[in-house]
Every structure is written in C-alpha cells, then in structure tokens.
Amino acid sequence: MPTTLPQLDLTWHTHGDPAARAAFGRTLFEGLRDHGYVAVYGHGVSPQLVAAAHLAAERVFSASDADKARCAGRLLGYTPFGVERAPHSQAGDPKELWQIGQGGPYDRRNVWPACVPEARVVWTELYDVLLGTGLRLLGALAPNLGVEQDFFGSRILGGTSMLRVVHYPPVDEAAAVGAVRAPPREDIALMTLMPAARGPGLQIRMPDRTWVPVEVDRGALVVHAGDLMDHWTGGVLPATTHRVVHAPSRGTRSRYALPFFVQPRSDVVLDELPGRRSTKYPARPVTAGELLEERLAEIGLPTAMPTLPPPDPPQAQQRSAAG
C-alpha cells in the first residue's frame, strides 16, 4: 500500500506571517524526523521545466555509447551502466546517470553532452531553481535545530550540491513485478529534493522494515534527509533507506529521475549543531568533504570535485538562503 507523506506548502514560509513560517519549519522538522520523507508544494519548480529536463534526459541517454563515453570518468558528467553500486555490494546498478554541479564561476567543473546542447540550458535552469528551493527549506528547518536561519545557506553556496539525471533502462517483460532496479541505500546528501520521476518504482523502508511505494501528485517535490544531515544532527534527522523496483504500470519502458542533492562546501565541519552529539557517530570532527569522499568510494564513484574559493554570493542568493 502506498505511503501518505506529510504534505507542506512552501508558500507558508515564503509568504506567510511569523506564525505560519514557524508552523512550516516545525512541520518540516517533524516530518523528516518521524517519517523520513515529506511532500512539498508551492515550491516554484514549474512542471514545464521538469518535463523539459526529462525530455533532454531521454535524448542524451539515447545517444551512442561512444558519445556518452567521451564525457565519462569523473564525478561530474556521464556515469555508465554498472559503475555505481549500493554500499557493501559488488554488483553494479543497472542504470546510467549524468551529474551536474554548481554553475556560474564553478561551471568549469561540469561536463556537458555536446550531442544535445539544449540539455545544458535546461539542466542548469533546473539546478538553479532546485538549489534556491533547497536553501529556503533549510532556512525554515534551521531554527528547529537550534541555529540561525542562514546557518545552512552560508555553508552551501559554493559547495558540492549536485543535480543527478538518472536513466533506468526498460525491464525485460519476463522480469517479476518488484524486481529491484536500484538496491537499498541512503543518499549521501544533506537534503534530497526529487521532482516527479517519469515512471513509478520508488519505495522507502519504514521503521518496521517493510517497503512501501512513494506516490504523490506530480506537482510535488519529495524531500528527505541524507547521510550528511544524519551525521550533522547526530541522528535526529536520519537518512532514509530507499530503493527502486519494477512497477507493473510502467511496463517495459525506461524510467527517468531527477534527484537534487543539497550539499555543503567540502571544508565545512559537521559538528557545529548545538547539543546534537550522540553515540551514533564518533566524536572526532569530520568535514563534509571527508564524509562525501568516504561515501563515494563505497558506491564506486570517482572522488568529489575539488573545493574552489566561493565567490561573493549575489544578493538574490542571499535572500533565498534566508527565506
């Protein structure tokens, strides 16, 4: 049976009075703490932009293996089938993906598909919109973690946030319903924002260890915490285990997904939240970059992009970080 996620409207935070803003932040905190996932509406990510990003993904992944291979070998750019794997697994995932990092002064990190030039334009726009949305969500969450509203934003701009464009190929007609397309794992990110995928199959593991499908309206963003948030909050906001399975309604068609990983700069130390130490993690300080490198090695991906000196953020970005 599909799970019902807590539903929030981001306009409570962006356009509400102080009581509405406080209620939004509290509901977001409780949803991530108690359920692992929330569905967010009123986020400003247009369905037309999401559809254009999916269309670009379909064109990019339809290109020849030779064209795609020219963009492989780094964290950003193309990752072929079977390279990424679940932690502690030797079997590669049956998926291919393209990863995009922060643009502007940092765009030299990125590798773009020359065969589909419009992908750069559309994916960059989606990246920027999702980053702004992530900053607003974290700004709303911060007071419930005992820190100032701009705490996360000042540590994320110029960081390692990534848009991941994923292609799960068609499943053979003989495959059993429920066959695993991506084995269980937790995201590395501080926070993950997921626009509607083209195709069902996402499931989350509940506290009783049962798996339930995640089904929300196509206009929602599915939001959850990752390893970096789990570590930073001492397990108060845990990373949620999820997987992707073959869904009968999708038949033998491809599935495309556009998860966005909000991540801080590599030099940020993950022990700065007041009163959030627990026995879940060792007391030694660890940076976001160290934890990211460790997790990337576990799943078979190249190491993280180098840290570059952050530019002075535009005023618009500063406002979005503060909500």
C-alpha positions as CSV (number, residue, x, y, z in Angstrom):
1,M,0.0,0.0,0.0
2,P,1.4,3.4,-0.9
3,T,2.5,5.6,2.0
4,T,1.0,9.0,2.7
5,L,3.7,11.6,3.2
6,P,3.3,14.7,5.3
7,Q,2.3,17.5,2.9
8,L,3.7,21.0,3.2
9,D,3.2,24.2,1.2
10,L,6.4,26.2,0.9
11,T,4.4,29.5,0.5
12,W,3.6,29.2,4.2
13,H,7.3,30.0,4.7
14,T,7.9,32.4,1.8
15,H,4.7,34.4,2.1
16,G,3.3,33.6,5.5
17,D,3.2,35.6,8.7
18,P,5.6,34.7,11.5
19,A,3.2,32.1,12.9
20,A,2.8,30.4,9.5
21,R,6.6,30.4,9.0
22,A,7.2,28.8,12.4
23,A,4.5,26.2,11.8
24,F,6.0,25.3,8.4
25,G,9.5,24.9,9.9
26,R,8.2,22.8,12.8
27,T,6.1,20.5,10.4
28,L,9.1,20.1,8.1
29,F,11.3,19.1,11.1
30,E,8.8,16.7,12.5
31,G,8.1,15.1,9.1
32,L,11.8,14.4,8.4
33,R,12.3,13.2,11.9
34,D,9.3,10.9,12.2
35,H,8.6,9.9,8.6
36,G,11.8,10.4,6.8
37,Y,10.1,12.0,3.8
38,V,7.8,14.9,3.1
39,A,5.9,16.1,0.0
40,V,6.4,19.9,-0.7
41,Y,4.1,22.0,-2.8
42,G,4.3,25.7,-3.7
43,H,8.0,25.4,-4.4
44,G,8.2,27.3,-7.7
45,V,9.6,24.4,-9.8
46,S,7.5,24.5,-12.9
47,P,6.1,21.3,-14.4
48,Q,7.2,22.6,-17.8
49,L,10.8,22.8,-16.7
50,V,10.7,19.3,-15.2
51,A,9.2,18.0,-18.4
52,A,11.9,19.7,-20.5
53,A,14.6,18.2,-18.2
54,H,13.1,14.7,-18.7
55,L,13.0,15.2,-22.5
56,A,16.6,16.3,-22.5
57,A,17.5,13.2,-20.5
58,E,15.7,10.9,-22.9
59,R,17.7,12.5,-25.8
60,V,21.0,12.4,-24.0
61,F,20.8,8.8,-22.9
62,S,19.6,7.8,-26.4
63,A,23.0,9.0,-27.8
64,S,25.6,6.5,-28.9
65,D,27.8,4.8,-26.2
66,A,30.8,6.5,-27.9
67,D,29.4,10.0,-27.5
68,K,28.5,9.4,-23.9
69,A,31.8,7.8,-23.1
70,R,33.6,11.0,-24.0
71,C,32.0,12.6,-21.0
72,A,32.8,9.7,-18.5
73,G,35.5,9.2,-15.9
74,R,34.8,12.0,-13.5
75,L,32.2,12.6,-10.7
76,L,30.5,15.2,-12.8
77,G,29.4,14.2,-16.3
78,Y,28.4,10.7,-17.5
79,T,28.5,7.5,-15.4
80,P,27.9,4.3,-17.5
81,F,25.7,1.4,-16.6
82,G,27.1,-0.8,-13.8
83,V,29.6,1.7,-12.3
84,E,27.6,2.9,-9.3
85,R,26.6,0.2,-6.7
86,A,24.9,0.1,-3.4
87,P,27.2,0.3,-0.4
88,H,28.7,-3.1,0.6
89,S,27.6,-4.6,-2.8
90,Q,29.8,-5.8,-5.6
91,A,27.1,-5.8,-8.2
92,G,26.7,-2.6,-10.3
93,D,23.4,-0.9,-10.6
94,P,21.5,-1.3,-13.9
95,K,21.3,2.4,-14.6
96,E,23.3,5.2,-16.2
97,L,23.4,8.8,-15.0
98,W,24.6,12.4,-15.6
99,Q,25.7,14.6,-12.7
100,I,25.8,18.4,-12.8
101,G,27.5,20.6,-10.2
102,Q,27.1,24.3,-9.4
103,G,27.3,26.7,-12.3
104,G,28.5,30.3,-12.5
105,P,32.2,30.5,-11.6
106,Y,32.1,26.8,-10.9
107,D,30.9,25.6,-14.3
108,R,34.4,24.5,-15.3
109,R,33.8,21.5,-13.1
110,N,30.9,20.3,-15.3
111,V,31.0,18.1,-18.4
112,W,28.1,18.7,-20.9
113,P,26.7,16.5,-23.6
114,A,27.7,18.1,-26.9
115,C,25.3,15.9,-28.8
116,V,22.3,17.5,-27.0
117,P,23.2,21.2,-26.5
118,E,19.8,22.1,-25.0
119,A,20.5,19.8,-22.1
120,R,23.0,22.2,-20.6
121,V,20.5,25.1,-20.7
122,V,17.6,23.1,-19.2
123,W,19.5,21.2,-16.6
124,T,21.3,24.4,-15.5
125,E,18.0,26.2,-15.0
126,L,16.6,23.2,-13.1
127,Y,19.7,23.1,-10.9
128,D,19.4,26.8,-10.0
129,V,15.7,26.6,-9.1
130,L,16.2,23.5,-7.0
131,L,19.2,25.0,-5.2
132,G,17.1,28.0,-4.3
133,T,14.3,25.8,-3.1
134,G,16.7,23.7,-1.0
135,L,18.1,26.9,0.6
136,R,14.6,28.1,1.6
137,L,13.7,24.7,3.0
138,L,16.9,24.6,5.1
139,G,16.3,28.1,6.2
140,A,12.9,27.1,7.5
141,L,14.4,24.0,9.2
142,A,17.4,25.7,10.9
143,P,15.6,27.3,13.9
144,N,14.2,23.8,14.8
145,L,17.8,22.6,15.0
146,G,18.9,25.5,17.3
147,V,20.8,27.5,14.7
148,E,20.3,30.8,12.8
149,Q,18.1,30.8,9.7
150,D,21.1,31.4,7.4
151,F,23.3,28.7,9.0
152,F,23.0,26.2,6.2
153,G,22.8,28.7,3.3
154,S,26.2,30.3,4.3
155,R,27.7,26.8,4.2
156,I,26.1,25.6,0.9
157,L,26.7,28.4,-1.6
158,G,29.9,27.4,-3.5
159,G,29.5,23.8,-2.3
160,T,29.1,20.4,-3.8
161,S,25.4,20.3,-4.5
162,M,24.5,18.1,-7.5
163,L,21.7,17.5,-9.9
164,R,21.6,13.9,-10.9
165,V,19.8,12.8,-14.1
166,V,19.2,9.1,-14.0
167,H,18.1,6.6,-16.6
168,Y,16.8,3.2,-15.6
169,P,16.5,1.1,-18.8
170,P,13.4,-0.9,-19.7
171,V,12.9,-4.1,-17.8
172,D,12.6,-7.4,-19.6
173,E,9.0,-8.5,-20.0
174,A,9.8,-11.6,-18.0
175,A,11.0,-9.7,-15.0
176,A,8.9,-10.1,-11.9
177,V,6.9,-7.2,-10.6
178,G,9.0,-5.8,-7.7
179,A,12.3,-6.8,-9.3
180,V,14.9,-4.4,-7.9
181,R,16.2,-1.7,-10.3
182,A,18.3,0.1,-7.6
183,P,19.2,-1.8,-4.4
184,P,18.6,-0.2,-1.0
185,R,20.7,2.7,0.0
186,E,20.7,6.2,1.7
187,D,21.6,9.3,-0.2
188,I,24.9,11.0,0.8
189,A,23.3,14.5,0.7
190,L,22.4,16.9,3.4
191,M,18.9,17.1,1.8
192,T,17.5,15.5,-1.4
193,L,14.8,17.1,-3.5
194,M,13.1,14.9,-6.1
195,P,10.8,16.3,-8.8
196,A,8.3,13.9,-10.2
197,A,10.0,11.0,-11.9
198,R,8.9,9.6,-15.3
199,G,7.8,6.2,-14.0
200,P,6.9,4.8,-10.6
201,G,9.0,2.4,-8.5
202,L,10.5,4.4,-5.6
203,Q,9.9,2.7,-2.3
204,I,11.0,3.7,1.3
205,R,11.7,1.4,4.2
206,M,9.5,2.0,7.2
207,P,10.6,1.6,10.8
208,D,9.2,-1.9,10.9
209,R,11.4,-2.7,7.9
210,T,8.6,-3.1,5.4
211,W,8.8,-1.4,2.0
212,V,6.1,0.9,0.8
213,P,5.7,2.8,-2.5
214,V,6.0,6.6,-2.6
215,E,3.2,8.1,-4.6
216,V,2.5,11.8,-4.6
217,D,0.9,14.3,-7.0
218,R,3.2,15.1,-10.0
219,G,3.4,18.7,-8.8
220,A,5.1,17.8,-5.5
221,L,8.7,17.6,-4.6
222,V,9.6,14.6,-2.4
223,V,12.1,15.8,0.2
224,H,14.2,13.7,2.6
225,A,17.4,13.9,4.6
226,G,20.7,12.1,3.7
227,D,23.9,10.9,5.3
228,L,25.3,14.4,5.8
229,M,22.2,15.6,7.7
230,D,22.1,12.4,9.7
231,H,25.7,12.9,10.8
232,W,25.3,16.7,11.3
233,T,22.3,16.3,13.6
234,G,23.6,13.3,15.5
235,G,20.9,11.1,14.0
236,V,18.0,13.4,15.0
237,L,17.1,13.7,11.2
238,P,18.0,10.3,9.9
239,A,18.9,9.4,6.3
240,T,16.0,7.3,4.9
241,T,16.6,4.0,3.2
242,H,15.0,3.7,-0.2
243,R,15.2,1.6,-3.4
244,V,13.7,1.5,-6.9
245,V,11.7,-1.5,-8.1
246,H,10.0,-2.6,-11.3
247,A,6.4,-1.3,-11.2
248,P,3.8,-3.1,-13.3
249,S,2.2,0.1,-14.6
250,R,5.4,1.1,-16.2
251,G,5.6,-2.0,-18.4
252,T,8.9,-2.2,-20.3
253,R,9.6,1.5,-20.6
254,S,12.5,3.4,-19.3
255,R,12.3,5.3,-16.0
256,Y,13.9,8.7,-15.6
257,A,14.6,10.6,-12.3
258,L,16.0,14.0,-11.4
259,P,17.1,13.9,-7.7
260,F,18.9,17.1,-6.5
261,F,21.4,16.7,-3.7
262,V,21.9,19.8,-1.5
263,Q,25.4,19.6,0.0
264,P,27.7,22.0,1.8
265,R,31.2,23.1,0.9
266,S,33.8,20.3,1.4
267,D,35.6,22.2,4.2
268,V,32.5,22.5,6.4
269,V,32.9,20.6,9.7
270,L,29.8,18.5,10.6
271,D,29.9,19.0,14.3
272,E,28.6,22.5,14.6
273,L,24.9,22.0,15.6
274,P,24.5,22.7,19.4
275,G,23.6,19.7,21.6
276,R,23.4,17.3,18.7
277,R,26.1,14.8,19.6
278,S,25.1,11.2,20.0
279,T,26.7,7.8,20.3
280,K,25.7,7.1,16.7
281,Y,28.9,8.7,15.3
282,P,32.4,9.1,16.7
283,A,33.2,12.3,18.5
284,R,36.0,13.3,16.2
285,P,35.3,16.2,13.9
286,V,34.7,15.3,10.2
287,T,34.3,17.6,7.3
288,A,31.6,17.3,4.7
289,G,34.3,16.6,2.1
290,E,35.8,13.7,4.1
291,L,32.4,12.1,4.6
292,L,31.5,12.6,0.9
293,E,34.7,11.0,-0.3
294,E,34.1,8.0,2.0
295,R,30.6,7.5,0.8
296,L,31.5,7.9,-2.9
297,A,34.2,5.3,-2.5
298,E,31.6,2.9,-1.0
299,I,29.4,3.2,-4.1
300,G,32.1,3.0,-6.7
301,L,32.1,6.6,-7.9
302,P,35.1,8.9,-8.5
303,T,36.1,11.3,-5.7
304,A,34.4,14.6,-5.2
305,M,35.2,17.7,-7.2
306,P,37.9,20.0,-5.7
307,T,36.8,22.8,-3.4
308,L,37.1,26.1,-5.1
309,P,37.1,29.5,-3.3
310,P,33.5,30.6,-3.1
311,P,32.5,33.8,-4.8
312,D,30.6,36.6,-3.1
313,P,27.0,35.3,-3.5
314,P,24.6,37.5,-5.4
315,Q,22.0,39.3,-3.2
316,A,19.3,37.2,-4.7
317,Q,21.0,34.1,-3.5
318,Q,21.5,35.6,0.0
319,R,17.8,36.3,0.1
320,S,16.9,32.8,-0.9
321,A,19.1,31.4,1.8
322,A,17.3,33.4,4.4
323,G,13.9,32.5,3.0
